[in-house]
């Protein structure tokens, strides 16, 4: 017996077409193929992002691999959108790395996702990324702030 097509009664015919083509999640590899082939437009772009987000916890490693393999095209953006929608705590380390890399295309996604996750680790990653930006923005020539200079002396 086949799985129920949840897009069957959707008012948008493109969602219905997706549901006929893919009765269940097609997988990260197929979604990447669709994005690379230019099929991720209009409603299909929304469905692909939604499907990736809905299945992000089950295929996080595949999403991270797809991000690293395709950082120069839209695949990486779709991965970041999916992770932002999913807001899964397991992605904190990856998002922290994205913030440290400093690519302006992905920073806002990483920040929003970490804020949505709102765990101790996510808040720590946000703090460290924000603190590093502020210390360099204040005086780029001074370099990182040393802990000895900023801590009160004990006498």
C-alpha positions in Angstrom: 0.0 0.0 0.0 1.4 3.4 -1.0 2.0 6.2 1.4 -0.6 9.0 1.7 0.1 12.0 -0.5 -0.1 14.9 1.8 -0.1 17.4 -1.0 -3.0 15.8 -2.8 -5.6 18.3 -1.6 -3.3 21.4 -1.6 -4.8 24.3 -3.4 -1.6 25.0 -5.4 -1.3 22.6 -8.4 2.5 22.7 -8.1 2.4 21.3 -4.6 0.0 18.6 -6.0 2.5 17.9 -8.8 5.3 17.5 -6.2 3.2 15.1 -4.3 2.6 13.0 -7.3 6.3 12.9 -8.2 7.5 12.3 -4.6 5.1 10.5 -2.3 7.7 10.7 0.5 10.9 12.7 1.1 13.1 12.1 -1.9 16.3 12.5 0.0 19.0 15.2 0.2 20.7 13.9 -3.0 17.6 14.3 -5.1 16.8 17.7 -3.6 20.4 18.8 -4.4 19.9 17.5 -8.0 16.7 19.5 -8.4 18.3 22.7 -7.1 21.3 22.3 -9.4 19.1 21.6 -12.4 17.1 24.8 -11.8 13.9 23.0 -10.8 13.8 24.8 -7.4 11.7 27.7 -8.6 8.3 29.0 -7.4 6.3 26.6 -5.3 8.9 23.8 -5.8 11.5 26.0 -4.1 9.2 26.3 -1.1 8.5 22.6 -1.0 12.2 21.6 -1.3 13.1 23.9 1.6 10.2 22.6 3.7 11.0 18.9 2.9 14.7 19.4 3.8 13.7 21.2 7.0 11.2 18.6 8.0 13.8 15.8 7.6 16.8 17.8 8.8 17.2 15.9 12.1 17.3 12.5 10.2 19.8 13.7 7.5 21.9 16.4 9.2 25.2 14.8 8.1 24.0 14.7 4.5 22.9 18.3 4.7 26.3 19.4 6.1 28.1 17.5 3.3 25.9 19.1 0.7 26.6 22.5 2.2 30.4 21.9 2.0 30.3 20.5 -1.5 28.2 23.3 -2.9 29.1 26.5 -1.1 29.3 28.4 -4.4 25.7 27.9 -5.5 22.2 27.8 -4.2 22.4 24.4 -2.5 24.3 25.9 0.4 21.6 28.6 0.8 18.8 25.9 0.8 20.7 24.0 3.5 20.9 27.1 5.6 17.2 27.9 5.1 16.2 24.3 6.0 18.3 24.4 9.1 16.8 27.8 10.1 13.3 26.4 9.7 14.2 23.2 11.5 16.2 24.8 14.4 17.6 21.5 15.6 20.1 21.6 18.5 22.4 19.0 16.8 23.3 21.7 14.2 24.9 24.1 16.7 28.5 23.0 16.0 28.0 23.3 12.3 26.3 26.8 12.7 29.1 27.9 15.0 31.7 27.0 12.3 29.6 28.9 9.7 29.8 32.0 11.9 33.5 31.6 12.3 34.0 31.3 8.6 32.3 34.7 8.2 30.7 34.3 4.8 28.2 37.1 4.6 25.7 35.0 2.6 25.3 32.6 5.5 25.9 34.6 8.7 22.3 35.9 9.2 20.9 32.3 8.7 23.3 31.0 11.2 22.5 33.7 13.8 18.8 33.3 13.4 19.0 29.6 13.7 21.1 29.7 16.8 18.7 32.2 18.4 15.8 29.9 17.6 17.6 26.9 19.0 18.2 28.9 22.2 20.3 26.2 24.1 23.3 27.0 26.3 25.6 25.9 23.5 23.8 28.0 20.9 23.9 31.1 23.1 27.6 30.5 23.8 28.3 30.2 20.0 26.4 33.5 19.4 28.2 35.2 22.2 31.6 34.2 21.0 30.9 35.2 17.5 29.5 38.6 18.5 32.3 39.2 21.0 35.0 38.5 18.4 33.3 40.9 15.9 33.0 43.7 18.5 36.6 43.4 19.8 38.0 43.7 16.2 35.5 46.4 15.2 36.5 48.6 18.1 40.2 48.6 17.2 41.3 46.3 14.3 45.0 47.1 14.8 44.9 46.1 18.5 44.0 42.5 17.7 42.1 40.2 20.2 41.6 41.5 23.7 43.6 39.7 26.3 41.9 38.3 29.4 44.6 39.8 31.7 43.9 43.4 30.6 40.1 43.0 31.0 40.0 41.2 34.4 40.2 43.0 37.7 43.4 42.6 39.6 43.4 40.7 42.8 45.4 42.2 45.7 
